[in-house]
């Protein structure tokens, strides 16, 4: 799932119930910074972390595309048929997906 501001704040150390978001901005901080040791992140820190998370997400686009294509294959049946019929349908299908969605 594409990263959102809440993911950024959680990545910086806050629990899901420790903050509130309004209009895509951090507006509530329910953690005691003294007790938790977690300081309220600045808007700049949140934006920087969101940019980093987005870059990680974007770098895995090929993996999400491959998984969707792999899920459409009936791989167990393909492997069995290859074994029974001395064919290479399954490895050919996997190779085609990897070619279509390179790393």
ABEGO torsion letter per residue (X at the ends): XBBBAAAAAAAAGBBAAABBBBGGBBABBABBAAAAGBBBBBAAAAAAAAAAAAAAAAAAAAAAAAAAAAAABBAAAAAAAAAAAGBAAAAAAAAAAAAABBX
